[in-house]
Amino acid sequence: MLLPPDWRVPSTVNDFLTAVGLVMILEGIPYFAIPDRMRHMVVHIAELPDPFLRRTGFFLMCLGLLLVYLVRG
């Protein structure tokens, strides 16, 4: 074992890695459940204009920040 037995991951790192893991699970579900529809959806998203994707991404980031603030604040 490389680490001493009493070594612990700091809680902030633990929370961050948990969040990353949950995002990976949620992002992977559609690809696992409906791969054919996801392939078509990815092609459709690639055809959308950049300003629309930027506005959508910004909106989702703000919504996520609000959710984290309300839950953890």
C-alpha positions in Angstrom: 0.0 0.0 0.0 1.4 3.4 -1.0 -0.5 5.5 1.6 -0.5 5.1 5.4 -3.5 3.3 6.8 -4.7 6.5 8.7 -4.6 8.7 5.6 -7.9 10.2 4.5 -9.1 12.2 1.5 -10.0 15.7 2.6 -13.8 16.3 2.6 -13.6 18.9 -0.1 -11.8 16.6 -2.4 -14.2 13.8 -1.5 -17.2 16.1 -2.4 -15.6 17.1 -5.6 -14.8 13.6 -6.7 -18.3 12.5 -5.7 -19.8 15.3 -7.9 -17.5 14.3 -10.8 -18.6 10.7 -10.5 -22.3 11.6 -10.4 -21.9 13.7 -13.5 -20.1 10.8 -15.3 -23.0 8.5 -14.3 -25.7 10.9 -15.5 -23.8 11.7 -18.7 -23.3 8.0 -19.4 -26.9 6.8 -18.9 -28.3 7.9 -22.3 -25.3 6.4 -24.2 -25.9 3.1 -22.4 -29.7 3.1 -22.6 -30.3 4.5 -26.1 -27.1 4.6 -28.1 -28.8 4.9 -31.5 -30.8 7.9 -30.5 -27.8 9.5 -28.8 -25.8 9.2 -32.0 -28.6 11.1 -33.9 -28.8 13.7 -31.1 -25.1 14.4 -31.2 -25.3 14.9 -34.9 -28.2 17.3 -34.4 -26.4 19.2 -31.7 -23.3 19.6 -33.9 -25.5 21.4 -36.5 -26.8 24.0 -34.0 -25.3 27.5 -34.2 -22.6 28.5 -31.7 -24.6 31.4 -30.1 -27.4 29.0 -29.2 -25.1 26.5 -27.7 -23.3 29.3 -25.7 -26.6 30.6 -24.3 -27.8 27.2 -23.4 -24.5 26.3 -21.7 -24.5 29.6 -19.8 -28.1 29.0 -18.7 -27.3 25.5 -17.5 -24.2 26.7 -15.6 -26.3 29.3 -13.9 -29.0 26.9 -13.0 -26.4 24.4 -11.6 -24.8 27.2 -9.6 -28.2 28.2 -8.2 -29.0 24.6 -7.3 -25.6 24.1 -5.5 -26.2 27.4 -3.7 -29.6 26.4 -2.5 -28.6 22.9 -1.5 -25.2 23.7 0.1 -25.6 27.3 1.0 
